[in-house]
Amino acid sequence: MRSLVSVVSVFVTVAGMAIGAAACAGTPAQMDAAALQAWAGRPWDKAALMNSTVEAGRYRGVPVVAEFPCADVCPQYTVRIIHYRLPPDASCASVGGVEKEVLVPVAIAVMPKTFCIPEPLVASGSYYAK
């Protein structure tokens, strides 16, 4: 009976550690302005990322994502748009973001769409890449 208790105890401990690790792995890392700019400057693969969204991290406590929309001629026309994923009760201004309109591929055309951009990426324009 004692060995059964030991086995169950070890199992519960390992399961708890796994759940904790999974919870931490799912939380995007906090980034400062330099880390955000460095992330935006990294090369990216149009074919691997087309039509996906990737969590970059958090800037000022707000999630930052990169969207990779593509339409018509893929992956050649894939673009990357780095922007805040705003909570439902937040405005762009309230998180320190800047609203920018960019062209997003749709069918055989492009359409303008407004995104909330983290301020460190605005001056360099690195929030949008073709």
N, C-alpha and C positions, 0 to 999 in steps of 0.2 A: 504494500500500500504506500509505503514511504517513497519508493521509486516512482510510482504513478504521480504522486504529489510533486515530486521534483521535475518530472517530465512536463506536467501541466504548467508548473511555475516557469520553467524555461520557455515553453511555447508562448505563454502570455507575455513574457518579457520581450521575446523576439518579435511577436506580432505588434506590440506597442511601439517598439523601435521602428518597425517598418511603416506603421501608420504615421508616426511622427516625421520620418524621413520623407514620405510621400507628401505630407502637408507642406513641409518646407520646400520641397522641390517644385511645388505648384505655385509658390509665391514669387512673383517677379522681383528681382533685386532692385534696391534703391540705387539710383544713378545721380551723379552730380553733372554739371554742365559739360565738363571735359569728357566724362565717360559717355554721355549721350552723343556728343559730337564725334567721338571716336567710333561709336557703334554705327552712326550714320555714314561714316567714311569707309566702312568695310566694304569689300566687293561682295556682290550677290549674284546668284545664278538664276537667270530668268526662267529657264526650263524647269528647274527644281522648285521654284517658288511661285510660279504663275497661279493666279486665282486662290491664293492662300493669305492668311493673316498670321503674323508672328508677334508674340509678346516680346518687346525689347527690354522692358523693366518698368521702373516707376521713377518719375521725375517730380519732385515736390509732392510726393505721396500719391500721385495720380498715374494710373496705368498708361504706358506709351506702347503703341503697336505700330507695326509696319504692314501695310496692305499691299498686295501685289496683283492688282486687277489686270486682266488681259481680255481682249475680244478680237474676233476676226482672225488676224494673223498672229497666232501664238507659237512659240513664246516671244517672237521678235518684238511685238508691241507691248510686252509687259512693262508696267511702270511700278515704281516703289513710292509709296506715300507714307511718311512717318508722321503720326499724329497722336493726340491724346484720345483715350477711350474714356469719355466723360461719364461720371456717375449721373443717374437720372436727374438729380436735384442740383446739378452744377452747371454754370455757364462757362464759356471759354474764358471770359474776362476774370471770373472768380478764381480760376486756377492759375492765372498768369499766362494764359495762352494767347496766341494771335490768330485770328481767323484769316485764312488764305484760301483763295479759289484756285483750283488746279483742274487740268483737263484729264478726265478719266475715260479710258476706252470703253465704248458701249457699241455692240454689234459692229457695223463697219464705219463707225464714226467715233468722235470723242464728245463728251458732255462736260460742262463745268460743274464742279461740286465743291462745296466749302467744307474745310476741315479746320479743326483747332490744333494749331501747331505749337509745340514747346518753343518758347522764346529763343533759346540758344541756337536753334536750327534755322531761324528766319533770316538772319543777316547773310549767312553763307548760301542759303537756298538748298541746303542738303536734305531738306525734308521731302524733296521731289526729285526723282531720277528716272530717266528713260533708259 
